[in-house]
Amino acid sequence: MFSKVANRFSRLIERYLPDSFVIAVMITLLVFIAGWLMNISAPLALVQSWGQGFWEYLAFTMQMVLLLMTGMVLASVPFIRRSLEKIADFSAGSKKPYVLTFMVASAAYYINWGLAVVVGAILAREIGKRNKQAHFPLLVASAYAPTVLYTAGFSSSIGLTVATSDHFLVDLIGVIPTSETIFHPSTIIIFLSLVVTLPIFIILMAPKNNEEIIPYKPKTDTVSKVDPEPEEANLTPAKKLETTPVFGLVTGLIGLIFIFSHFFQGGDLDLNIINLLFLSAGLFFHRSLGAFSEAFKNAATSISPIILQFPFYAGIIALLGNSGLGELIINGMASVASSDTFNVFSYWAAGFVNILAPSGGGQWALQGPLQMPAALQLGVDPSKTAMAVGWGDAWTNLIQPFWALPILSIVGLHIRHIMGYCILLSIWVGILTSILIYFLY
C-alpha cells in the first residue's frame, strides 16, 4: 500500500517540479514580494540589499565549494572507487540495494558531505548496473537521504562554525567545542535513530511490481577518472613533473603533518581544517599532481550548478534579513516557545528558512543573532540551540533541491525523479527529530 502511494506521489512530483535554478529564481521573487509587502515604501532599498547580499557570502561560498570538491576528489581516489565497486557486489535482492546504499552513504556523510555525494553516487550507479531489481530513482534517493545526518558529522557547518575561535557570535556565546555539539550524546542518539528508521521507510516505498521499476541507464561518467599515464620512456620533462608521485606525496604529507600538529596542540575541527585535511589526503592518495588536478577539474563539472545558485541564495538571505521577514519568521516562532519547547521551535524555524536559503552557514548568519539572545534569555543551552538549528537545516535539505545537484549530475537524473520519495522521507524525519529534540535538548 505504502509503495503504491509513494510511486503515485513520485510521478505527481515528477510532472510538476521545475528545474532547481528555476526554483531558486522563483524563491527570490517570492521573498522579494513578501519583503516588499512588509516595507511597501522601500522597494529600491530591497533591491539594493539583494544586490549587496548577492556577494556577501563569497568567502563562505568558497569554503563550501572546497568542502564539496575536496570530498569528491578524495572519493575518486582509485582504491576508494574499487572498494565501492566491490561493496556493490553484495547488493543482490530487492531490499538490500537500498539499505546498503543508505548505510554506506550515511557513513560517508558523517565524515564529509562532499565525500558522501560521490560515494553515494558511485555506489548507487554500480548497484544499478548489477541489480535490475533496484528502482534506480529510489536508489539515488537512498544515497541522498543521509543528507539529514550531516549536521552530526565532521562537516557540520554550524557545529564547526561555533567551534571556530573568531566566529561572529563569539562575544555572545563564546567558543563552543564540538564535544558539546556534534559529539554530544544527545546528537549521537538522534543520528542513530535516523540511521535505523530511514531505511525501513525506504524499503516500504520500493516498487513491488516489475513494471514500475525504472532500472539504471548508463550515461557518460562525470566522476573523476584520470587517463592512464603514458609510458615513462615517452614522457617529456614537463609530463614527468606532472606524473611523478613525489610532489603530491610530499605536499599532501606536509598538510597532514600540520593537521596532526593542530590536533596535538589541542586544536578543534572547523571548516578550514576539514578542507585542508581532505585537500592534503587527496594530494597524498592521488600522488601525482596531474592526477589530482584532473580529478579536481572533473569534480567542478558537478559543482557548477551550486556555484551558479549560491549567490542567489545569498541574496535571499540578505532580503530575509533586511526586509524583516526572517526576523518575523524566527521571532514569531520563538515568541510562543517556552524554555522546554524553544529548541523544537528553533528546529522548525530553521527547516522553513532552509527552504528559502539552503546554506547552513549563511542561515546561521541570519538565524544565530536572533535565536541566541532569546535562548540565553530563556536559560536554554546555546550549544543545544545551535544543534537544533543545524538539524532543521539538514532536515529540509531533503526537499530543497540545491544540495542534490552534484549527485544527480553524476548519476544522470533530474531532481524531479527523486523528490517525491525525499518529500515522504522528510515527513518522518520532521516528526521523529522534533520529538527527540524536545526530550534530549
C-alpha positions as CSV (number, residue, x, y, z in Angstrom):
1,M,0.0,0.0,0.0
2,F,2.7,2.5,1.0
3,S,4.7,1.5,-2.1
4,K,1.8,2.4,-4.3
5,V,1.2,5.8,-2.6
6,A,5.0,6.6,-2.8
7,N,5.1,5.8,-6.5
8,R,2.0,7.8,-7.4
9,F,3.3,10.7,-5.4
10,S,6.7,10.5,-7.0
11,R,5.1,10.6,-10.5
12,L,3.0,13.6,-9.5
13,I,6.1,15.5,-8.3
14,E,8.0,14.4,-11.4
15,R,5.3,16.0,-13.6
16,Y,5.2,19.4,-11.9
17,L,8.6,20.1,-10.3
18,P,10.7,22.6,-12.3
19,D,14.5,22.8,-12.6
20,S,16.4,23.8,-9.4
21,F,17.6,27.0,-10.9
22,V,14.0,28.0,-11.7
23,I,13.2,27.2,-8.1
24,A,16.0,29.5,-6.9
25,V,14.8,32.4,-9.0
26,M,11.1,31.8,-8.0
27,I,12.1,31.8,-4.3
28,T,14.0,35.0,-4.9
29,L,10.9,36.7,-6.4
30,L,8.6,35.3,-3.7
31,V,10.8,36.6,-0.9
32,F,11.2,40.0,-2.6
33,I,7.4,40.3,-2.9
34,A,6.8,39.3,0.7
35,G,9.5,41.7,1.8
36,W,8.0,44.5,-0.3
37,L,4.6,43.9,1.3
38,M,6.2,44.4,4.7
39,N,8.0,47.5,3.5
40,I,5.7,48.9,0.9
41,S,7.5,52.2,0.5
42,A,11.0,50.8,0.2
43,P,11.2,48.5,-3.0
44,L,14.5,50.2,-4.0
45,A,16.1,49.5,-0.6
46,L,15.2,45.8,-1.0
47,V,16.8,45.7,-4.5
48,Q,19.9,47.3,-3.1
49,S,20.1,44.8,-0.1
50,W,19.7,41.9,-2.6
51,G,22.5,43.2,-4.8
52,Q,24.8,43.8,-1.8
53,G,23.9,40.4,-0.3
54,F,24.4,38.6,-3.6
55,W,28.2,38.6,-3.0
56,E,28.2,38.9,0.8
57,Y,29.0,35.2,1.4
58,L,31.7,34.7,-1.2
59,A,34.3,33.6,1.4
60,F,31.8,31.1,2.9
61,T,30.8,30.0,-0.6
62,M,34.4,29.2,-1.4
63,Q,34.7,27.2,1.9
64,M,31.6,25.2,1.0
65,V,32.6,24.6,-2.6
66,L,36.1,23.5,-1.5
67,L,34.5,21.2,1.2
68,L,32.4,19.6,-1.5
69,M,35.1,19.4,-4.2
70,T,37.8,18.1,-1.9
71,G,35.5,15.4,-0.7
72,M,34.6,14.5,-4.3
73,V,38.3,14.4,-5.3
74,L,39.1,12.1,-2.4
75,A,36.2,9.8,-3.3
76,S,37.7,9.5,-6.8
77,V,41.0,8.0,-5.5
78,P,41.3,4.7,-7.3
79,F,41.3,2.4,-4.3
80,I,38.2,4.1,-2.9
81,R,36.4,3.7,-6.2
82,R,37.4,0.0,-6.4
83,S,36.2,-0.5,-2.8
84,L,32.8,0.9,-3.7
85,E,32.6,-1.4,-6.7
86,K,33.3,-4.4,-4.5
87,I,30.7,-3.3,-2.0
88,A,28.2,-3.1,-4.8
89,D,28.7,-6.8,-5.5
90,F,26.8,-7.6,-2.3
91,S,23.6,-5.8,-3.4
92,A,21.6,-8.8,-4.7
93,G,17.9,-8.9,-3.8
94,S,15.0,-6.5,-3.8
95,K,15.7,-4.8,-0.4
96,K,19.4,-5.0,0.2
97,P,20.3,-2.4,-2.6
98,Y,18.5,0.4,-0.8
99,V,19.7,-0.4,2.7
100,L,23.3,-0.9,1.5
101,T,23.3,2.4,-0.4
102,F,21.8,4.3,2.6
103,M,24.2,2.8,5.2
104,V,27.4,3.4,3.2
105,A,26.3,6.9,2.2
106,S,25.4,7.6,5.9
107,A,28.9,6.7,7.0
108,A,30.3,8.9,4.2
109,Y,28.0,11.8,5.3
110,Y,29.3,11.5,8.8
111,I,32.8,12.0,7.5
112,N,32.2,14.7,4.9
113,W,29.1,15.6,2.8
114,G,31.3,16.4,-0.2
115,L,32.9,12.9,0.0
116,A,29.4,11.4,0.6
117,V,28.0,12.9,-2.6
118,V,30.4,10.9,-4.8
119,V,30.4,7.8,-2.6
120,G,26.6,7.6,-2.7
121,A,26.5,8.4,-6.5
122,I,29.2,5.8,-7.4
123,L,27.6,3.1,-5.2
124,A,24.1,3.8,-6.5
125,R,25.4,3.6,-10.0
126,E,27.4,0.4,-9.5
127,I,24.5,-1.3,-7.7
128,G,22.2,-0.2,-10.5
129,K,24.5,-1.8,-13.1
130,R,24.4,-5.1,-11.1
131,N,20.9,-5.3,-9.9
132,K,18.0,-4.8,-12.3
133,Q,15.5,-5.3,-9.4
134,A,16.6,-2.0,-8.0
135,H,14.3,1.0,-8.7
136,F,17.1,3.5,-9.7
137,P,15.3,6.8,-8.7
138,L,14.7,5.3,-5.2
139,L,18.3,4.0,-5.1
140,V,19.6,7.5,-5.7
141,A,17.1,8.9,-3.1
142,S,18.6,6.4,-0.7
143,A,22.1,7.8,-1.5
144,Y,20.8,11.4,-0.9
145,A,18.6,10.8,2.1
146,P,21.5,10.7,4.6
147,T,21.9,14.4,3.9
148,V,19.7,14.8,7.0
149,L,22.6,13.3,9.0
150,Y,25.4,15.7,8.0
151,T,24.9,18.2,10.8
152,A,26.0,15.5,13.3
153,G,29.2,14.8,11.4
154,F,32.7,16.2,10.7
155,S,31.4,18.7,8.1
156,S,28.6,20.2,10.3
157,S,28.7,23.8,9.1
158,I,27.1,25.2,12.3
159,G,28.8,22.9,14.7
160,L,32.2,23.7,13.2
161,T,31.4,27.5,12.9
162,V,30.7,27.9,16.6
163,A,33.8,25.9,17.4
164,T,35.9,28.4,15.5
165,S,37.8,30.9,17.7
166,D,36.7,34.1,15.8
167,H,33.2,33.2,14.8
168,F,30.8,36.1,14.6
169,L,28.8,35.3,17.8
170,V,31.9,34.6,20.0
171,D,31.2,37.7,22.2
172,L,27.7,36.4,22.9
173,I,28.1,32.6,23.3
174,G,31.9,32.1,23.4
175,V,33.5,29.2,21.6
176,I,31.5,26.0,21.8
177,P,33.7,22.9,21.5
178,T,32.5,20.1,19.3
179,S,32.2,17.9,22.4
180,E,29.1,20.0,23.2
181,T,27.6,19.9,19.7
182,I,28.4,17.1,17.2
183,F,29.9,14.7,19.7
184,H,27.4,15.2,22.4
185,P,25.4,12.0,23.4
186,S,22.1,13.7,22.5
187,T,23.3,14.4,19.0
188,I,24.5,10.8,18.6
189,I,21.2,9.4,19.7
190,I,19.3,11.5,17.1
191,F,21.8,10.4,14.5
192,L,21.4,6.7,15.3
193,S,17.6,6.9,15.5
194,L,17.5,8.3,11.9
195,V,20.1,5.8,10.7
196,V,17.9,2.9,12.0
197,T,14.5,4.1,10.9
198,L,15.0,5.7,7.5
199,P,16.0,2.5,5.7
200,I,12.7,0.9,6.8
201,F,10.7,3.7,5.2
202,I,12.8,3.4,2.0
203,I,12.1,-0.3,1.8
204,L,8.4,0.3,2.2
205,M,8.5,2.7,-0.7
206,A,10.2,0.3,-3.1
207,P,8.0,-0.8,-6.1
208,K,6.6,-4.3,-5.7
209,N,5.7,-4.7,-9.4
210,N,8.4,-5.2,-12.0
211,E,6.5,-2.9,-14.4
212,E,7.1,0.1,-12.0
213,I,10.8,-0.5,-11.7
214,I,13.0,2.0,-13.6
215,P,16.4,0.4,-14.0
216,Y,19.8,2.2,-14.3
217,K,20.6,3.5,-17.7
218,P,24.3,4.2,-18.4
219,K,25.4,7.8,-19.0
220,T,28.7,9.5,-19.6
221,D,30.8,9.2,-16.4
222,T,31.3,12.7,-14.9
223,V,33.1,11.4,-11.8
224,S,36.9,11.9,-11.8
225,K,38.7,9.4,-13.9
226,V,42.2,10.2,-14.8
227,D,43.5,9.0,-18.2
228,P,46.2,6.3,-18.0
229,E,49.6,7.8,-17.7
230,P,51.9,7.4,-20.8
231,E,54.9,5.1,-20.7
232,E,57.9,6.5,-18.8
233,A,60.0,6.4,-22.0
234,N,57.6,8.7,-23.8
235,L,57.3,11.4,-21.2
236,T,58.6,14.9,-21.8
237,P,60.3,16.7,-19.0
238,A,57.1,18.7,-18.4
239,K,55.0,15.5,-18.3
240,K,57.4,13.9,-15.8
241,L,56.8,16.8,-13.4
242,E,53.1,16.2,-13.8
243,T,53.1,12.5,-13.3
244,T,55.8,12.0,-10.7
245,P,54.3,10.9,-7.3
246,V,56.9,12.9,-5.4
247,F,55.2,16.3,-5.4
248,G,51.8,15.1,-4.5
249,L,53.1,12.8,-1.7
250,V,55.3,15.4,-0.2
251,T,52.8,18.3,-0.4
252,G,50.0,16.1,1.0
253,L,52.2,14.9,3.8
254,I,53.1,18.4,4.8
255,G,49.4,19.2,5.1
256,L,48.6,16.0,7.0
257,I,51.5,16.8,9.4
258,F,50.0,20.3,10.0
259,I,46.6,18.7,10.7
260,F,48.2,16.3,13.2
261,S,50.1,19.0,15.0
262,H,46.9,21.1,15.1
263,F,45.0,18.4,17.0
264,F,48.1,17.5,19.1
265,Q,48.2,21.1,20.3
266,G,44.5,21.0,21.3
267,G,43.0,22.5,18.2
268,D,39.4,21.7,17.2
269,L,37.6,21.0,14.0
270,D,36.4,23.9,11.8
271,L,35.7,24.4,8.1
272,N,39.3,25.4,7.2
273,I,40.8,22.4,9.0
274,I,38.3,20.0,7.3
275,N,39.1,21.5,3.9
276,L,42.9,21.2,4.4
277,L,42.6,17.6,5.7
278,F,40.7,16.5,2.6
279,L,42.8,18.5,0.2
280,S,46.0,17.0,1.7
281,A,44.6,13.5,1.8
282,G,43.6,13.9,-1.9
283,L,47.0,15.0,-2.9
284,F,48.6,12.2,-0.9
285,F,46.5,9.4,-2.3
286,H,46.3,10.7,-5.9
287,R,50.0,11.0,-5.7
288,S,50.8,12.8,-8.9
289,L,49.8,16.5,-9.3
290,G,48.4,15.7,-12.8
291,A,46.0,13.1,-11.5
292,F,44.9,15.4,-8.6
293,S,44.4,18.3,-11.0
294,E,42.3,16.2,-13.4
295,A,40.2,14.9,-10.6
296,F,39.6,18.4,-9.3
297,K,38.6,19.6,-12.8
298,N,36.1,16.8,-13.2
299,A,34.6,17.5,-9.8
300,A,34.0,21.1,-10.9
301,T,31.6,19.9,-13.6
302,S,29.2,18.5,-10.9
303,I,29.6,21.6,-8.7
304,S,28.8,24.2,-11.3
305,P,25.0,24.4,-10.5
306,I,25.9,25.1,-6.9
307,I,28.4,27.8,-7.8
308,L,25.7,29.4,-10.0
309,Q,22.9,29.3,-7.4
310,F,24.8,30.0,-4.2
311,P,24.9,33.8,-4.8
312,F,21.1,33.8,-5.5
313,Y,20.5,32.2,-2.1
314,A,22.9,34.7,-0.5
315,G,20.8,37.4,-2.0
316,I,17.7,35.7,-0.5
317,I,19.4,35.7,2.9
318,A,20.0,39.4,2.6
319,L,16.4,40.0,1.7
320,L,15.2,38.0,4.6
321,G,17.4,40.0,7.0
322,N,16.9,43.5,5.6
323,S,13.2,43.2,5.0
324,G,12.4,41.9,8.5
325,L,10.8,38.8,7.0
326,G,13.4,36.5,8.5
327,E,13.1,38.1,11.9
328,L,9.3,37.8,11.7
329,I,9.6,34.1,11.0
330,I,12.2,33.3,13.6
331,N,10.9,35.6,16.4
332,G,7.3,34.6,15.6
333,M,8.1,31.0,16.4
334,A,10.4,31.9,19.4
335,S,7.7,34.1,20.9
336,V,5.3,31.2,21.5
337,A,8.0,28.9,22.9
338,S,8.9,28.2,26.5
339,S,12.3,27.1,27.7
340,D,11.2,23.5,27.1
341,T,10.0,23.9,23.6
342,F,12.4,26.6,22.4
343,N,14.7,24.3,20.6
344,V,11.9,22.5,18.9
345,F,10.6,25.8,17.5
346,S,14.2,26.7,16.6
347,Y,14.3,23.4,14.6
348,W,11.1,24.2,12.8
349,A,12.1,27.8,12.0
350,A,15.5,26.5,10.7
351,G,13.7,24.0,8.5
352,F,11.5,26.7,7.0
353,V,14.3,29.2,6.5
354,N,16.4,26.5,4.9
355,I,13.9,26.0,2.1
356,L,14.3,29.7,1.3
357,A,18.0,29.8,1.8
358,P,19.8,26.4,1.8
359,S,23.1,27.2,3.4
360,G,23.8,26.1,6.9
361,G,26.4,28.8,7.5
362,G,24.5,31.5,5.7
363,Q,21.4,30.5,7.5
364,W,23.3,30.6,10.8
365,A,24.4,34.1,10.0
366,L,20.7,35.1,9.7
367,Q,19.2,33.0,12.5
368,G,22.0,32.9,15.0
369,P,21.9,36.6,16.0
370,L,18.2,36.3,16.5
371,Q,18.0,32.9,18.1
372,M,20.9,33.0,20.6
373,P,19.8,36.1,22.6
374,A,16.3,34.6,23.0
375,A,17.9,31.2,24.1
376,L,20.1,32.9,26.7
377,Q,17.1,34.9,28.0
378,L,15.2,31.7,28.5
379,G,18.1,29.9,30.0
380,V,18.5,27.5,27.1
381,D,21.9,26.0,26.5
382,P,23.3,27.7,23.3
383,S,25.0,24.6,22.2
384,K,21.7,22.7,22.0
385,T,20.1,25.6,20.2
386,A,22.9,25.7,17.6
387,M,22.4,21.9,17.0
388,A,18.6,22.3,16.8
389,V,19.1,24.9,14.1
390,G,21.6,22.5,12.4
391,W,19.2,19.6,12.5
392,G,16.5,21.9,11.0
393,D,18.9,22.9,8.2
394,A,19.7,19.3,7.4
395,W,16.0,18.2,7.7
396,T,14.7,20.3,4.8
397,N,17.7,19.6,2.6
398,L,15.6,16.6,1.6
399,I,13.0,18.9,0.0
400,Q,15.3,21.7,-1.1
401,P,17.0,20.5,-4.4
402,F,20.1,22.6,-4.1
403,W,22.4,20.1,-2.5
404,A,21.2,17.2,-4.5
405,L,22.6,18.7,-7.7
406,P,26.0,17.1,-7.7
407,I,24.8,13.6,-7.1
408,L,22.1,14.0,-9.8
409,S,24.7,15.3,-12.2
410,I,26.8,12.2,-11.6
411,V,24.0,9.6,-12.0
412,G,22.2,11.3,-14.8
413,L,18.8,12.0,-13.1
414,H,16.8,15.2,-12.6
415,I,15.7,16.4,-9.2
416,R,12.1,15.6,-10.1
417,H,13.0,11.9,-10.3
418,I,13.8,11.6,-6.6
419,M,11.9,14.4,-5.0
420,G,8.7,12.5,-4.4
421,Y,10.5,10.0,-2.3
422,C,12.5,12.7,-0.5
423,I,9.3,14.6,0.5
424,L,7.8,11.5,2.1
425,L,11.0,10.8,4.0
426,S,11.2,14.4,5.2
427,I,7.8,14.0,6.9
428,W,9.1,11.1,9.0
429,V,12.4,12.9,9.7
430,G,10.5,16.0,10.9
431,I,8.3,14.0,13.2
432,L,11.0,11.9,14.8
433,T,13.6,14.6,15.2
434,S,11.0,17.1,16.7
435,I,10.2,14.5,19.4
436,L,13.8,13.7,20.1
437,I,14.9,17.4,20.3
438,Y,12.1,18.0,22.7
439,F,13.2,15.3,25.1
440,L,17.0,15.5,24.6
441,Y,17.7,19.2,24.0
